Amino acid sequence: MDIVSKQRINILIYLAELQSVSKLSSSPAYRFIKQVAEECSCTSRELHSLITSPDEIASLGALSENQKKAYMYNICELMTFIKLDQQKKLFCQILAYDLNYDSNQMNVILEGFQKQIQLQAGL
């Protein structure tokens, strides 16, 4: 797994506050992170290692535009699965800014995922 993918998964783990695979394996947030990990060719062993011993979050400035978009969309999609406290919401806004998105753009992306989930639920 490349370092960019590892960092992306690490951020998602941090936001979801995953600490144990066995306790959270049935949660929507874990299933989403596992899906992203599989798309990034991350093995189960690597994912488990990141969950039990996460890396520090590094700078996002060197990412390509496509990588920034993938990070932003993954963050917003994860936000639809979990309740964030005010500190985590602020952290997501900082991440969005670091990825060259403003809070309005982040909210538009987030609302798109929320509408998609409502449609899937038949609401």
For each residue, the residues with C-beta under 8 A, 3 or more apart:
1: 5 6 40 41 42 43 46
2: 5 6 40
3: 6 7
4: 7 8 63 67
5: 1 2 8 9 40 41 42
6: 1 2 3 9 10 40 42 46 50 55
7: 3 4 10 11 55 57 58 60
8: 4 5 11 12 36 40 67 70 71 74
9: 5 6 12 13 33 36 37 40 42 47 50
10: 6 7 13 14 50 54 55 57
11: 7 8 14 15 57 71 74 75 95
12: 8 9 15 16 32 33 36 74 75 78
13: 9 10 16 18 33 50 51 54
14: 10 11 17 54 57
15: 11 12 75 78 79 82 84 88 91 92
16: 12 13 24 27 29 30 33 78 81 82
17: 14
18: 13 21 24 29 30 33 51
19: 23 24 51 52
20: 23 24 51 52
21: 18 24 25 30 47 48 51 52
22: 25
23: 19 20
24: 16 18 19 20 21 27 29 30
25: 21 22 30
26: 30 31
27: 16 24 30 31 81
28: 31 32 81
29: 16 18 24 32 33 78 81 82
30: 16 18 21 24 25 26 27 33 34
31: 26 27 28 34 35
32: 12 28 29 35 36 77 78 81
33: 9 12 13 16 18 29 30 36 37 47 78
34: 30 31 37 38 47
35: 31 32 38 39
36: 8 9 12 32 33 39 40 74
37: 9 33 34 40 42 46 47
38: 34 35 41 42
39: 35 36
40: 1 2 5 6 8 9 36 37
41: 1 5 38
42: 1 5 6 9 37 38 46 47 50
43: 1 46 47
44: 47 48
45: 48 49
46: 1 6 37 42 43 49 50
47: 9 21 33 34 37 42 43 44 50 51
48: 21 44 45 51 52
49: 45 46 52 53
50: 6 9 10 13 42 46 47 53 54 55
51: 13 18 19 20 21 47 48 54
52: 19 20 21 48 49
53: 49 50
54: 10 13 14 50 51
55: 6 7 10 50 58
56:
57: 7 10 11 14
58: 7 55
59: 62 98
60: 7 63 68 71 95 98 99
61: 98
62: 59
63: 4 60 67 68 71 99
64: 67 68
65: 68 69
66: 69 70
67: 4 8 63 64 70 71
68: 60 63 64 65 71 72 99 100 101
69: 65 66 72 73
70: 8 66 67 73 74
71: 8 11 60 63 67 68 74 75 95 99
72: 68 69 75 76 95 96 99 101 106 109
73: 69 70 76 77 109
74: 8 11 12 36 70 71 77 78
75: 11 12 15 71 72 78 79 92 95 96
76: 72 73 79 80 106 109 110 112 113
77: 32 73 74 80 81 113
78: 12 15 16 29 32 33 74 75 81 82
79: 15 75 76 82 84 92 110 113
80: 76 77 110 113 114 117
81: 16 27 28 29 32 77 78
82: 15 16 29 78 79
83:
84: 15 79 88 89 92
85: 88 89
86: 89 90
87: 90 91
88: 15 84 85 91 92
89: 84 85 86 92 93
90: 86 87 93 94
91: 15 87 88 94 95
92: 15 75 79 84 88 89 95 96 106
93: 89 90 96 97 103 106
94: 90 91 97 98
95: 11 60 71 72 75 91 92 98 99
96: 72 75 92 93 99 101 102 103 105 106
97: 93 94 100 101 102
98: 59 60 61 94 95
99: 60 63 68 71 72 95 96
100: 68 97
101: 68 72 96 97 105 106 109
102: 96 97 105 106
103: 93 96 106 107
104: 107 108
105: 96 101 102 108 109
106: 72 76 92 93 96 101 102 103 109 110
107: 103 104 110 111
108: 104 105 111 112
109: 72 73 76 101 105 106 112 113
110: 76 79 80 106 107 113 114
111: 107 108 114 115
112: 76 108 109 115 116
113: 76 77 79 80 109 110 116 117
114: 80 110 111 117 118
115: 111 112 118 119
116: 112 113 119 120
117: 80 113 114 120 121
118: 114 115 121 123
119: 115 116 122 123
120: 116 117
121: 117 118
122: 119
123: 118 119
